């Protein structure tokens, strides 16, 4: 997915582009990742969706808000 980021001068970025097999592999590794004890809120806002008989795609805005155990919050 290409997006233009306001945070880094409007440059185009590819955030994530995976087919189903690669996404399944990525998700299968979740339990092996480092655990972060901070609290998080994930916000996903769908902008558009394209669905047909074979597959589907979605464009969305995604943000993670994290508050550390010391009370410091970041996006």
PQR file of N, CA, C, O and H, with PARSE charges and radii, in Angstrom:
ATOM      1  N   UNK A   1       0.842  -1.160   0.000 -0.4000 1.5000
ATOM      2  CA  UNK A   1       0.000   0.000   0.000 -0.0000 2.0000
ATOM      3  C   UNK A   1       0.894   1.232   0.000  0.5500 1.7000
ATOM      4  O   UNK A   1       1.771   1.360   0.854 -0.5500 1.4000
ATOM      5  N   UNK A   2       0.685   2.116  -0.925 -0.4000 1.5000
ATOM      6  CA  UNK A   2       1.431   3.369  -0.972 -0.0000 2.0000
ATOM      7  C   UNK A   2       0.619   4.465  -0.305  0.5500 1.7000
ATOM      8  O   UNK A   2      -0.566   4.638  -0.591 -0.5500 1.4000
ATOM      9  H   UNK A   2      -0.028   2.012  -1.619  0.4000 1.0000
ATOM     10  N   UNK A   3       1.251   5.188   0.568 -0.4000 1.5000
ATOM     11  CA  UNK A   3       0.605   6.324   1.228 -0.0000 2.0000
ATOM     12  C   UNK A   3       1.574   7.490   1.227  0.5500 1.7000
ATOM     13  O   UNK A   3       2.788   7.300   1.157 -0.5500 1.4000
ATOM     14  H   UNK A   3       2.214   5.047   0.801  0.4000 1.0000
ATOM     15  N   UNK A   4       1.043   8.675   1.304 -0.4000 1.5000
ATOM     16  CA  UNK A   4       1.869   9.869   1.447 -0.0000 2.0000
ATOM     17  C   UNK A   4       1.813  10.288   2.906  0.5500 1.7000
ATOM     18  O   UNK A   4       0.732  10.520   3.447 -0.5500 1.4000
ATOM     19  H   UNK A   4       0.057   8.829   1.361  0.4000 1.0000
ATOM     20  N   UNK A   5       2.955  10.385   3.536 -0.4000 1.5000
ATOM     21  CA  UNK A   5       3.018  10.667   4.963 -0.0000 2.0000
ATOM     22  C   UNK A   5       3.225  12.147   5.227  0.5500 1.7000
ATOM     23  O   UNK A   5       4.179  12.748   4.732 -0.5500 1.4000
ATOM     24  H   UNK A   5       3.834  10.196   3.097  0.4000 1.0000
ATOM     25  N   UNK A   6       2.323  12.735   6.015 -0.4000 1.5000
ATOM     26  CA  UNK A   6       2.511  14.122   6.431 -0.0000 2.0000
ATOM     27  C   UNK A   6       3.702  14.229   7.372  0.5500 1.7000
ATOM     28  O   UNK A   6       4.399  15.244   7.391 -0.5500 1.4000
ATOM     29  H   UNK A   6       1.548  12.247   6.418  0.4000 1.0000
ATOM     30  N   UNK A   7       3.936  13.163   8.161 -0.4000 1.5000
ATOM     31  CA  UNK A   7       4.980  13.209   9.183 -0.0000 2.0000
ATOM     32  C   UNK A   7       6.386  13.263   8.607  0.5500 1.7000
ATOM     33  O   UNK A   7       7.289  13.796   9.252 -0.5500 1.4000
ATOM     34  H   UNK A   7       3.370  12.338   8.145  0.4000 1.0000
ATOM     35  N   UNK A   8       6.595  12.727   7.412 -0.4000 1.5000
ATOM     36  CA  UNK A   8       7.935  12.734   6.823 -0.0000 2.0000
ATOM     37  C   UNK A   8       7.929  13.402   5.452  0.5500 1.7000
ATOM     38  O   UNK A   8       8.458  12.865   4.479 -0.5500 1.4000
ATOM     39  H   UNK A   8       5.861  12.294   6.888  0.4000 1.0000
ATOM     40  N   UNK A   9       7.331  14.561   5.400 -0.4000 1.5000
ATOM     41  CA  UNK A   9       7.411  15.417   4.225 -0.0000 2.0000
ATOM     42  C   UNK A   9       6.624  14.981   3.013  0.5500 1.7000
ATOM     43  O   UNK A   9       6.998  15.327   1.893 -0.5500 1.4000
ATOM     44  H   UNK A   9       6.901  14.997   6.191  0.4000 1.0000
ATOM     45  N   UNK A  10       5.545  14.232   3.188 -0.4000 1.5000
ATOM     46  CA  UNK A  10       4.705  13.851   2.057 -0.0000 2.0000
ATOM     47  C   UNK A  10       5.288  12.773   1.173  0.5500 1.7000
ATOM     48  O   UNK A  10       4.790  12.555   0.069 -0.5500 1.4000
ATOM     49  H   UNK A  10       5.240  13.951   4.098  0.4000 1.0000
ATOM     50  N   UNK A  11       6.339  12.085   1.628 -0.4000 1.5000
ATOM     51  CA  UNK A  11       6.946  11.029   0.827 -0.0000 2.0000
ATOM     52  C   UNK A  11       6.037   9.807   0.781  0.5500 1.7000
ATOM     53  O   UNK A  11       5.312   9.518   1.733 -0.5500 1.4000
ATOM     54  H   UNK A  11       6.744  12.263   2.525  0.4000 1.0000
ATOM     55  N   UNK A  12       6.090   9.080  -0.366 -0.4000 1.5000
ATOM     56  CA  UNK A  12       5.318   7.849  -0.486 -0.0000 2.0000
ATOM     57  C   UNK A  12       5.993   6.740   0.307  0.5500 1.7000
ATOM     58  O   UNK A  12       7.218   6.622   0.302 -0.5500 1.4000
ATOM     59  H   UNK A  12       6.679   9.314  -1.140  0.4000 1.0000
ATOM     60  N   UNK A  13       5.191   5.930   0.986 -0.4000 1.5000
ATOM     61  CA  UNK A  13       5.698   4.830   1.802 -0.0000 2.0000
ATOM     62  C   UNK A  13       4.882   3.583   1.537  0.5500 1.7000
ATOM     63  O   UNK A  13       3.670   3.659   1.335 -0.5500 1.4000
ATOM     64  H   UNK A  13       4.196   6.026   0.990  0.4000 1.0000
ATOM     65  N   UNK A  14       5.532   2.449   1.537 -0.4000 1.5000
ATOM     66  CA  UNK A  14       4.828   1.179   1.513 -0.0000 2.0000
ATOM     67  C   UNK A  14       4.841   0.658   2.935  0.5500 1.7000
ATOM     68  O   UNK A  14       5.902   0.354   3.479 -0.5500 1.4000
ATOM     69  H   UNK A  14       6.516   2.387   1.701  0.4000 1.0000
ATOM     70  N   UNK A  15       3.663   0.553   3.541 -0.4000 1.5000
ATOM     71  CA  UNK A  15       3.585   0.119   4.933 -0.0000 2.0000
ATOM     72  C   UNK A  15       3.560  -1.393   5.032  0.5500 1.7000
ATOM     73  O   UNK A  15       4.295  -1.974   5.831 -0.5500 1.4000
ATOM     74  H   UNK A  15       2.801   0.800   3.098  0.4000 1.0000
ATOM     75  N   UNK A  16       2.737  -2.028   4.244 -0.4000 1.5000
ATOM     76  CA  UNK A  16       2.639  -3.484   4.300 -0.0000 2.0000
ATOM     77  C   UNK A  16       1.955  -3.964   3.034  0.5500 1.7000
ATOM     78  O   UNK A  16       0.884  -3.479   2.670 -0.5500 1.4000
ATOM     79  H   UNK A  16       2.140  -1.556   3.596  0.4000 1.0000
ATOM     80  N   UNK A  17       2.580  -4.917   2.368 -0.4000 1.5000
ATOM     81  CA  UNK A  17       1.984  -5.513   1.175 -0.0000 2.0000
ATOM     82  C   UNK A  17       2.294  -7.004   1.233  0.5500 1.7000
ATOM     83  O   UNK A  17       3.394  -7.432   0.883 -0.5500 1.4000
ATOM     84  H   UNK A  17       3.451  -5.311   2.663  0.4000 1.0000
ATOM     85  N   UNK A  18       1.332  -7.779   1.671 -0.4000 1.5000
ATOM     86  CA  UNK A  18       1.521  -9.219   1.808 -0.0000 2.0000
ATOM     87  C   UNK A  18       0.325  -9.961   1.248  0.5500 1.7000
ATOM     88  O   UNK A  18      -0.816  -9.520   1.391 -0.5500 1.4000
ATOM     89  H   UNK A  18       0.438  -7.432   1.955  0.4000 1.0000
ATOM     90  N   UNK A  19       0.591 -11.091   0.607 -0.4000 1.5000
ATOM     91  CA  UNK A  19      -0.474 -11.998   0.216 -0.0000 2.0000
ATOM     92  C   UNK A  19      -0.846 -12.860   1.418  0.5500 1.7000
ATOM     93  O   UNK A  19      -0.207 -12.790   2.467 -0.5500 1.4000
ATOM     94  H   UNK A  19       1.518 -11.449   0.490  0.4000 1.0000
ATOM     95  N   UNK A  20      -1.883 -13.668   1.253 -0.4000 1.5000
ATOM     96  CA  UNK A  20      -2.363 -14.483   2.365 -0.0000 2.0000
ATOM     97  C   UNK A  20      -1.289 -15.414   2.920  0.5500 1.7000
ATOM     98  O   UNK A  20      -1.159 -15.484   4.142 -0.5500 1.4000
ATOM     99  H   UNK A  20      -2.403 -13.725   0.401  0.4000 1.0000
ATOM    100  N   UNK A  21      -0.500 -16.145   2.099 -0.4000 1.5000
ATOM    101  CA  UNK A  21       0.522 -17.031   2.676 -0.0000 2.0000
ATOM    102  C   UNK A  21       1.552 -16.281   3.528  0.5500 1.7000
ATOM    103  O   UNK A  21       1.939 -16.756   4.596 -0.5500 1.4000
ATOM    104  H   UNK A  21      -0.606 -16.088   1.106  0.4000 1.0000
ATOM    105  N   UNK A  22       1.992 -15.119   3.057 -0.4000 1.5000
ATOM    106  CA  UNK A  22       2.968 -14.334   3.820 -0.0000 2.0000
ATOM    107  C   UNK A  22       2.360 -13.760   5.095  0.5500 1.7000
ATOM    108  O   UNK A  22       3.032 -13.696   6.124 -0.5500 1.4000
ATOM    109  H   UNK A  22       1.678 -14.734   2.190  0.4000 1.0000
ATOM    110  N   UNK A  23       1.095 -13.341   5.040 -0.4000 1.5000
ATOM    111  CA  UNK A  23       0.427 -12.826   6.234 -0.0000 2.0000
ATOM    112  C   UNK A  23       0.260 -13.942   7.264  0.5500 1.7000
ATOM    113  O   UNK A  23       0.439 -13.713   8.460 -0.5500 1.4000
ATOM    114  H   UNK A  23       0.549 -13.393   4.203  0.4000 1.0000
ATOM    115  N   UNK A  24      -0.081 -15.148   6.806 -0.4000 1.5000
ATOM    116  CA  UNK A  24      -0.213 -16.276   7.726 -0.0000 2.0000
ATOM    117  C   UNK A  24       1.128 -16.589   8.394  0.5500 1.7000
ATOM    118  O   UNK A  24       1.167 -16.902   9.584 -0.5500 1.4000
ATOM    119  H   UNK A  24      -0.226 -15.334   5.834  0.4000 1.0000
ATOM    120  N   UNK A  25       2.224 -16.507   7.638 -0.4000 1.5000
ATOM    121  CA  UNK A  25       3.549 -16.740   8.202 -0.0000 2.0000
ATOM    122  C   UNK A  25       3.879 -15.667   9.236  0.5500 1.7000
ATOM    123  O   UNK A  25       4.367 -15.979  10.322 -0.5500 1.4000
ATOM    124  H   UNK A  25       2.193 -16.253   6.672  0.4000 1.0000
ATOM    125  N   UNK A  26       3.617 -14.417   8.903 -0.4000 1.5000
ATOM    126  CA  UNK A  26       3.879 -13.317   9.835 -0.0000 2.0000
ATOM    127  C   UNK A  26       3.107 -13.506  11.138  0.5500 1.7000
ATOM    128  O   UNK A  26       3.668 -13.355  12.224 -0.5500 1.4000
ATOM    129  H   UNK A  26       3.221 -14.163   8.021  0.4000 1.0000
ATOM    130  N   UNK A  27       1.826 -13.835  11.030 -0.4000 1.5000
ATOM    131  CA  UNK A  27       1.011 -14.005  12.227 -0.0000 2.0000
ATOM    132  C   UNK A  27       1.401 -15.239  13.032  0.5500 1.7000
ATOM    133  O   UNK A  27       1.222 -15.266  14.250 -0.5500 1.4000
ATOM    134  H   UNK A  27       1.370 -13.957  10.149  0.4000 1.0000
ATOM    135  N   UNK A  28       1.934 -16.262  12.363 -0.4000 1.5000
ATOM    136  CA  UNK A  28       2.345 -17.466  13.096 -0.0000 2.0000
ATOM    137  C   UNK A  28       3.542 -17.197  13.998  0.5500 1.7000
ATOM    138  O   UNK A  28       3.797 -17.963  14.928 -0.5500 1.4000
ATOM    139  H   UNK A  28       2.079 -16.240  11.374  0.4000 1.0000
ATOM    140  N   UNK A  29       4.284 -16.117  13.736 -0.4000 1.5000
ATOM    141  CA  UNK A  29       5.478 -15.786  14.514 -0.0000 2.0000
ATOM    142  C   UNK A  29       5.201 -14.831  15.678  0.5500 1.7000
ATOM    143  O   UNK A  29       6.128 -14.462  16.399 -0.5500 1.4000
ATOM    144  H   UNK A  29       4.077 -15.495  12.981  0.4000 1.0000
ATOM    145  N   UNK A  30       3.961 -14.431  15.871 -0.4000 1.5000
ATOM    146  CA  UNK A  30       3.624 -13.437  16.891 -0.0000 2.0000
ATOM    147  C   UNK A  30       4.085 -13.864  18.285  0.5500 1.7000
ATOM    148  O   UNK A  30       4.628 -13.043  19.024 -0.5500 1.4000
ATOM    149  H   UNK A  30       3.208 -14.731  15.285  0.4000 1.0000
ATOM    150  N   UNK A  31       3.885 -15.105  18.653 -0.4000 1.5000
ATOM    151  CA  UNK A  31       4.248 -15.544  19.998 -0.0000 2.0000
ATOM    152  C   UNK A  31       5.751 -15.537  20.243  0.5500 1.7000
ATOM    153  O   UNK A  31       6.180 -15.604  21.395 -0.5500 1.4000
ATOM    154  H   UNK A  31       3.444 -15.772  18.053  0.4000 1.0000
ATOM    155  N   UNK A  32       6.563 -15.459  19.191 -0.4000 1.5000
ATOM    156  CA  UNK A  32       8.018 -15.426  19.341 -0.0000 2.0000
ATOM    157  C   UNK A  32       8.561 -14.004  19.480  0.5500 1.7000
ATOM    158  O   UNK A  32       9.766 -13.823  19.654 -0.5500 1.4000
ATOM    159  H   UNK A  32       6.215 -15.406  18.255  0.4000 1.0000
ATOM    160  N   UNK A  33       7.702 -13.003  19.405 -0.4000 1.5000
ATOM    161  CA  UNK A  33       8.141 -11.610  19.434 -0.0000 2.0000
ATOM    162  C   UNK A  33       8.376 -11.134  20.869  0.5500 1.7000
ATOM    163  O   UNK A  33       7.902 -11.740  21.830 -0.5500 1.4000
ATOM    164  H   UNK A  33       6.723 -13.150  19.264  0.4000 1.0000
ATOM    165  N   UNK A  34       9.118 -10.037  20.986 -0.4000 1.5000
ATOM    166  CA  UNK A  34       9.400  -9.425  22.283 -0.0000 2.0000
ATOM    167  C   UNK A  34       8.096  -8.873  22.857  0.5500 1.7000
ATOM    168  O   UNK A  34       7.299  -8.264  22.143 -0.5500 1.4000
ATOM    169  H   UNK A  34       9.504  -9.545  20.206  0.4000 1.0000
ATOM    170  N   UNK A  35       7.891  -9.092  24.141 -0.4000 1.5000
ATOM    171  CA  UNK A  35       6.686  -8.603  24.810 -0.0000 2.0000
ATOM    172  C   UNK A  35       6.938  -7.214  25.389  0.5500 1.7000
ATOM    173  O   UNK A  35       7.938  -6.980  26.067 -0.5500 1.4000
ATOM    174  H   UNK A  35       8.538  -9.587  24.721  0.4000 1.0000
ATOM    175  N   UNK A  36       6.033  -6.316  25.114 -0.4000 1.5000
ATOM    176  CA  UNK A  36       6.111  -4.945  25.605 -0.0000 2.0000
ATOM    177  C   UNK A  36       5.022  -4.774  26.655  0.5500 1.7000
ATOM    178  O   UNK A  36       3.847  -5.008  26.369 -0.5500 1.4000
ATOM    179  H   UNK A  36       5.220  -6.505  24.563  0.4000 1.0000
ATOM    180  N   UNK A  37       5.392  -4.372  27.857 -0.4000 1.5000
ATOM    181  CA  UNK A  37       4.414  -4.283  28.941 -0.0000 2.0000
ATOM    182  C   UNK A  37       3.646  -2.971  28.971  0.5500 1.7000
ATOM    183  O   UNK A  37       2.797  -2.775  29.841 -0.5500 1.4000
ATOM    184  H   UNK A  37       6.346  -4.182  28.089  0.4000 1.0000
ATOM    185  N   UNK A  38       3.928  -2.064  28.032 -0.4000 1.5000
ATOM    186  CA  UNK A  38       3.156  -0.834  27.961 -0.0000 2.0000
ATOM    187  C   UNK A  38       1.740  -1.113  27.480  0.5500 1.7000
ATOM    188  O   UNK A  38       1.485  -2.128  26.833 -0.5500 1.4000
ATOM    189  H   UNK A  38       4.618  -2.223  27.325  0.4000 1.0000
ATOM    190  N   UNK A  39       0.817  -0.203  27.799 -0.4000 1.5000
ATOM    191  CA  UNK A  39      -0.557  -0.345  27.326 -0.0000 2.0000
ATOM    192  C   UNK A  39      -0.676   0.273  25.947  0.5500 1.7000
ATOM    193  O   UNK A  39      -0.059   1.300  25.664 -0.5500 1.4000
ATOM    194  H   UNK A  39       1.025   0.622  28.325  0.4000 1.0000
ATOM    195  N   UNK A  40      -1.472  -0.354  25.087 -0.4000 1.5000
ATOM    196  CA  UNK A  40      -1.636   0.136  23.730 -0.0000 2.0000
ATOM    197  C   UNK A  40      -3.101   0.208  23.337  0.5500 1.7000
ATOM    198  O   UNK A  40      -3.945  -0.534  23.839 -0.5500 1.4000
ATOM    199  H   UNK A  40      -1.973  -1.188  25.317  0.4000 1.0000
ATOM    200  N   UNK A  41      -3.368   1.121  22.430 -0.4000 1.5000
ATOM    201  CA  UNK A  41      -4.659   1.169  21.765 -0.0000 2.0000
ATOM    202  C   UNK A  41      -4.367   1.206  20.271  0.5500 1.7000
ATOM    203  O   UNK A  41      -3.602   2.052  19.810 -0.5500 1.4000
ATOM    204  H   UNK A  41      -2.682   1.724  22.023  0.4000 1.0000
ATOM    205  N   UNK A  42      -4.969   0.297  19.513 -0.4000 1.5000
ATOM    206  CA  UNK A  42      -4.800   0.252  18.072 -0.0000 2.0000
ATOM    207  C   UNK A  42      -6.052   0.833  17.434  0.5500 1.7000
ATOM    208  O   UNK A  42      -7.172   0.451  17.772 -0.5500 1.4000
ATOM    209  H   UNK A  42      -5.591  -0.390  19.888  0.4000 1.0000
ATOM    210  N   UNK A  43      -5.849   1.756  16.511 -0.4000 1.5000
ATOM    211  CA  UNK A  43      -6.965   2.390  15.828 -0.0000 2.0000
ATOM    212  C   UNK A  43      -6.826   2.128  14.337  0.5500 1.7000
ATOM    213  O   UNK A  43      -5.839   2.536  13.725 -0.5500 1.4000
ATOM    214  H   UNK A  43      -4.939   2.067  16.237  0.4000 1.0000
ATOM    215  N   UNK A  44      -7.799   1.456  13.752 -0.4000 1.5000
ATOM    216  CA  UNK A  44      -7.826   1.188  12.313 -0.0000 2.0000
ATOM    217  C   UNK A  44      -9.091   1.806  11.744  0.5500 1.7000
ATOM    218  O   UNK A  44     -10.197   1.465  12.163 -0.5500 1.4000
ATOM    219  H   UNK A  44      -8.600   1.124  14.249  0.4000 1.0000
ATOM    220  N   UNK A  45      -8.931   2.722  10.784 -0.4000 1.5000
ATOM    221  CA  UNK A  45     -10.069   3.413  10.182 -0.0000 2.0000
ATOM    222  C   UNK A  45     -10.138   3.080   8.699  0.5500 1.7000
ATOM    223  O   UNK A  45      -9.376   3.647   7.915 -0.5500 1.4000
ATOM    224  H   UNK A  45      -8.032   3.000  10.443  0.4000 1.0000
ATOM    225  N   UNK A  46     -11.030   2.174   8.286 -0.4000 1.5000
ATOM    226  CA  UNK A  46     -11.143   1.830   6.874 -0.0000 2.0000
ATOM    227  C   UNK A  46     -11.560   3.040   6.041  0.5500 1.7000
ATOM    228  O   UNK A  46     -12.473   3.782   6.404 -0.5500 1.4000
ATOM    229  H   UNK A  46     -11.649   1.713   8.923  0.4000 1.0000
ATOM    230  N   UNK A  47     -10.870   3.218   4.921 -0.4000 1.5000
ATOM    231  CA  UNK A  47     -11.177   4.319   4.013 -0.0000 2.0000
ATOM    232  C   UNK A  47     -11.953   3.797   2.808  0.5500 1.7000
ATOM    233  O   UNK A  47     -12.939   4.400   2.385 -0.5500 1.4000
ATOM    234  H   UNK A  47     -10.129   2.616   4.627  0.4000 1.0000
ATOM    235  N   UNK A  48     -11.498   2.667   2.257 -0.4000 1.5000
ATOM    236  CA  UNK A  48     -12.187   2.064   1.117 -0.0000 2.0000
ATOM    237  C   UNK A  48     -11.932   0.562   1.107  0.5500 1.7000
ATOM    238  O   UNK A  48     -10.929   0.077   1.632 -0.5500 1.4000
ATOM    239  H   UNK A  48     -10.697   2.177   2.600  0.4000 1.0000
ATOM    240  N   UNK A  49     -12.879  -0.170   0.488 -0.4000 1.5000
ATOM    241  CA  UNK A  49     -12.743  -1.617   0.349 -0.0000 2.0000
ATOM    242  C   UNK A  49     -13.144  -2.015  -1.059  0.5500 1.7000
ATOM    243  O   UNK A  49     -14.031  -1.411  -1.662 -0.5500 1.4000
ATOM    244  H   UNK A  49     -13.693   0.224   0.061  0.4000 1.0000
ATOM    245  N   UNK A  50     -12.478  -3.042  -1.574 -0.4000 1.5000
ATOM    246  CA  UNK A  50     -12.811  -3.612  -2.874 -0.0000 2.0000
ATOM    247  C   UNK A  50     -12.962  -5.117  -2.664  0.5500 1.7000
ATOM    248  O   UNK A  50     -12.002  -5.793  -2.293 -0.5500 1.4000
ATOM    249  H   UNK A  50     -11.758  -3.533  -1.084  0.4000 1.0000
ATOM    250  N   UNK A  51     -14.163  -5.641  -2.900 -0.4000 1.5000
ATOM    251  CA  UNK A  51     -14.448  -7.048  -2.657 -0.0000 2.0000
ATOM    252  C   UNK A  51     -15.016  -7.658  -3.925  0.5500 1.7000
ATOM    253  O   UNK A  51     -15.901  -7.083  -4.559 -0.5500 1.4000
ATOM    254  H   UNK A  51     -14.943  -5.092  -3.201  0.4000 1.0000
ATOM    255  N   UNK A  52     -14.494  -8.844  -4.299 -0.4000 1.5000
ATOM    256  CA  UNK A  52     -15.085  -9.588  -5.404 -0.0000 2.0000
ATOM    257  C   UNK A  52     -15.128 -11.068  -5.036  0.5500 1.7000
ATOM    258  O   UNK A  52     -14.842 -11.422  -3.892 -0.5500 1.4000
ATOM    259  H   UNK A  52     -13.775  -9.311  -3.784  0.4000 1.0000
ATOM    260  N   UNK A  53     -15.474 -11.926  -5.966 -0.4000 1.5000
ATOM    261  CA  UNK A  53     -15.623 -13.351  -5.668 -0.0000 2.0000
ATOM    262  C   UNK A  53     -14.312 -14.022  -5.282  0.5500 1.7000
ATOM    263  O   UNK A  53     -14.328 -15.029  -4.575 -0.5500 1.4000
ATOM    264  H   UNK A  53     -15.706 -11.638  -6.895  0.4000 1.0000
ATOM    265  N   UNK A  54     -13.187 -13.494  -5.725 -0.4000 1.5000
ATOM    266  CA  UNK A  54     -11.894 -14.141  -5.518 -0.0000 2.0000
ATOM    267  C   UNK A  54     -11.108 -13.604  -4.324  0.5500 1.7000
ATOM    268  O   UNK A  54     -10.429 -14.364  -3.633 -0.5500 1.4000
ATOM    269  H   UNK A  54     -13.174 -12.675  -6.299  0.4000 1.0000
ATOM    270  N   UNK A  55     -11.196 -12.310  -4.082 -0.4000 1.5000
ATOM    271  CA  UNK A  55     -10.396 -11.721  -3.009 -0.0000 2.0000
ATOM    272  C   UNK A  55     -10.978 -10.380  -2.576  0.5500 1.7000
ATOM    273  O   UNK A  55     -12.023  -9.944  -3.059 -0.5500 1.4000
ATOM    274  H   UNK A  55     -11.747 -11.692  -4.643  0.4000 1.0000
ATOM    275  N   UNK A  56     -10.281  -9.757  -1.669 -0.4000 1.5000
ATOM    276  CA  UNK A  56     -10.705  -8.448  -1.176 -0.0000 2.0000
ATOM    277  C   UNK A  56      -9.467  -7.638  -0.818  0.5500 1.7000
ATOM    278  O   UNK A  56      -8.425  -8.203  -0.485 -0.5500 1.4000
ATOM    279  H   UNK A  56      -9.432 -10.112  -1.276  0.4000 1.0000
ATOM    280  N   UNK A  57      -9.578  -6.330  -0.885 -0.4000 1.5000
ATOM    281  CA  UNK A  57      -8.500  -5.448  -0.445 -0.0000 2.0000
ATOM    282  C   UNK A  57      -9.124  -4.263   0.280  0.5500 1.7000
ATOM    283  O   UNK A  57     -10.283  -3.908   0.065 -0.5500 1.4000
ATOM    284  H   UNK A  57     -10.424  -5.870  -1.155  0.4000 1.0000
ATOM    285  N   UNK A  58      -8.311  -3.665   1.145 -0.4000 1.5000
ATOM    286  CA  UNK A  58      -8.815  -2.566   1.955 -0.0000 2.0000
ATOM    287  C   UNK A  58      -7.706  -1.531   2.111  0.5500 1.7000
ATOM    288  O   UNK A  58      -6.540  -1.889   2.282 -0.5500 1.4000
ATOM    289  H   UNK A  58      -7.369  -3.953   1.320  0.4000 1.0000
ATOM    290  N   UNK A  59      -8.060  -0.273   2.053 -0.4000 1.5000
ATOM    291  CA  UNK A  59      -7.151   0.826   2.349 -0.0000 2.0000
ATOM    292  C   UNK A  59      -7.626   1.419   3.661  0.5500 1.7000
ATOM    293  O   UNK A  59      -8.796   1.774   3.799 -0.5500 1.4000
ATOM    294  H   UNK A  59      -9.006   0.017   1.913  0.4000 1.0000
ATOM    295  N   UNK A  60      -6.710   1.529   4.639 -0.4000 1.5000
ATOM    296  CA  UNK A  60      -7.123   2.077   5.919 -0.0000 2.0000
ATOM    297  C   UNK A  60      -6.000   2.880   6.546  0.5500 1.7000
ATOM    298  O   UNK A  60      -4.827   2.725   6.205 -0.5500 1.4000
ATOM    299  H   UNK A  60      -5.759   1.241   4.527  0.4000 1.0000
ATOM    300  N   UNK A  61      -6.388   3.732   7.459 -0.4000 1.5000
ATOM    301  CA  UNK A  61      -5.433   4.450   8.300 -0.0000 2.0000
ATOM    302  C   UNK A  61      -5.278   3.656   9.578  0.5500 1.7000
ATOM    303  O   UNK A  61      -6.264   3.163  10.127 -0.5500 1.4000
ATOM    304  H   UNK A  61      -7.341   3.858   7.736  0.4000 1.0000
ATOM    305  N   UNK A  62      -4.051   3.526  10.058 -0.4000 1.5000
ATOM    306  CA  UNK A  62      -3.775   2.704  11.234 -0.0000 2.0000
ATOM    307  C   UNK A  62      -2.832   3.463  12.155  0.5500 1.7000
ATOM    308  O   UNK A  62      -1.827   4.014  11.705 -0.5500 1.4000
ATOM    309  H   UNK A  62      -3.251   3.926   9.612  0.4000 1.0000
ATOM    310  N   UNK A  63      -3.150   3.492  13.429 -0.4000 1.5000
ATOM    311  CA  UNK A  63      -2.282   4.146  14.411 -0.0000 2.0000
ATOM    312  C   UNK A  63      -2.221   3.294  15.674  0.5500 1.7000
ATOM    313  O   UNK A  63      -3.185   2.618  16.033 -0.5500 1.4000
ATOM    314  H   UNK A  63      -3.966   3.044  13.795  0.4000 1.0000
ATOM    315  N   UNK A  64      -1.078   3.339  16.335 -0.4000 1.5000
ATOM    316  CA  UNK A  64      -0.909   2.657  17.614 -0.0000 2.0000
ATOM    317  C   UNK A  64      -0.541   3.713  18.647  0.5500 1.7000
ATOM    318  O   UNK A  64       0.450   4.426  18.489 -0.5500 1.4000
ATOM    319  H   UNK A  64      -0.295   3.888  16.044  0.4000 1.0000
ATOM    320  N   UNK A  65      -1.336   3.811  19.699 -0.4000 1.5000
ATOM    321  CA  UNK A  65      -1.070   4.707  20.807 -0.0000 2.0000
ATOM    322  C   UNK A  65      -0.530   3.855  21.943  0.5500 1.7000
ATOM    323  O   UNK A  65      -1.173   2.883  22.340 -0.5500 1.4000
ATOM    324  H   UNK A  65      -2.141   3.232  19.827  0.4000 1.0000
ATOM    325  N   UNK A  66       0.634   4.198  22.473 -0.4000 1.5000
ATOM    326  CA  UNK A  66       1.266   3.387  23.508 -0.0000 2.0000
ATOM    327  C   UNK A  66       1.576   4.240  24.730  0.5500 1.7000
ATOM    328  O   UNK A  66       2.112   5.342  24.608 -0.5500 1.4000
ATOM    329  H   UNK A  66       1.156   4.988  22.151  0.4000 1.0000
ATOM    330  N   UNK A  67       1.239   3.729  25.899 -0.4000 1.5000
ATOM    331  CA  UNK A  67       1.576   4.372  27.158 -0.0000 2.0000
ATOM    332  C   UNK A  67       2.480   3.423  27.938  0.5500 1.7000
ATOM    333  O   UNK A  67       2.100   2.292  28.241 -0.5500 1.4000
ATOM    334  H   UNK A  67       0.803   2.834  25.998  0.4000 1.0000
ATOM    335  N   UNK A  68       3.687   3.902  28.260 -0.4000 1.5000
ATOM    336  CA  UNK A  68       4.649   3.069  28.995 -0.0000 2.0000
ATOM    337  C   UNK A  68       4.188   2.881  30.433  0.5500 1.7000
ATOM    338  O   UNK A  68       3.270   3.557  30.897 -0.5500 1.4000
ATOM    339  H   UNK A  68       3.995   4.820  28.014  0.4000 1.0000
ATOM    340  N   UNK A  69       4.828   1.966  31.122 -0.4000 1.5000
ATOM    341  CA  UNK A  69       4.494   1.731  32.534 -0.0000 2.0000
ATOM    342  C   UNK A  69       4.798   2.973  33.372  0.5500 1.7000
ATOM    343  O   UNK A  69       4.245   3.137  34.459 -0.5500 1.4000
ATOM    344  H   UNK A  69       5.573   1.417  30.745  0.4000 1.0000
ATOM    345  N   UNK A  70       5.683   3.856  32.868 -0.4000 1.5000
ATOM    346  CA  UNK A  70       6.014   5.095  33.586 -0.0000 2.0000
ATOM    347  C   UNK A  70       5.011   6.212  33.289  0.5500 1.7000
ATOM    348  O   UNK A  70       5.120   7.300  33.854 -0.5500 1.4000
ATOM    349  H   UNK A  70       6.132   3.723  31.985  0.4000 1.0000
ATOM    350  N   UNK A  71       4.018   5.953  32.394 -0.4000 1.5000
ATOM    351  CA  UNK A  71       2.991   6.941  32.108 -0.0000 2.0000
ATOM    352  C   UNK A  71       3.266   7.815  30.906  0.5500 1.7000
ATOM    353  O   UNK A  71       2.495   8.741  30.654 -0.5500 1.4000
ATOM    354  H   UNK A  71       3.929   5.069  31.935  0.4000 1.0000
ATOM    355  N   UNK A  72       4.326   7.571  30.146 -0.4000 1.5000
ATOM    356  CA  UNK A  72       4.660   8.365  28.970 -0.0000 2.0000
ATOM    357  C   UNK A  72       3.917   7.799  27.748  0.5500 1.7000
ATOM    358  O   UNK A  72       4.023   6.609  27.454 -0.5500 1.4000
ATOM    359  H   UNK A  72       4.952   6.819  30.351  0.4000 1.0000
ATOM    360  N   UNK A  73       3.164   8.659  27.037 -0.4000 1.5000
ATOM    361  CA  UNK A  73       2.397   8.212  25.883 -0.0000 2.0000
ATOM    362  C   UNK A  73       3.015   8.691  24.575  0.5500 1.7000
ATOM    363  O   UNK A  73       3.544   9.800  24.492 -0.5500 1.4000
ATOM    364  H   UNK A  73       3.079   9.626  27.276  0.4000 1.0000
ATOM    365  N   UNK A  74       2.940   7.839  23.556 -0.4000 1.5000
ATOM    366  CA  UNK A  74       3.441   8.168  22.210 -0.0000 2.0000
ATOM    367  C   UNK A  74       2.533   7.533  21.178  0.5500 1.7000
ATOM    368  O   UNK A  74       1.821   6.572  21.466 -0.5500 1.4000
ATOM    369  H   UNK A  74       2.511   6.939  23.624  0.4000 1.0000
ATOM    370  N   UNK A  75       2.565   8.086  19.959 -0.4000 1.5000
ATOM    371  CA  UNK A  75       1.845   7.507  18.822 -0.0000 2.0000
ATOM    372  C   UNK A  75       2.852   6.736  18.008  0.5500 1.7000
ATOM    373  O   UNK A  75       2.500   6.147  16.986 -0.5500 1.4000
ATOM    374  H   UNK A  75       3.144   8.867  19.725  0.4000 1.0000
TER
END
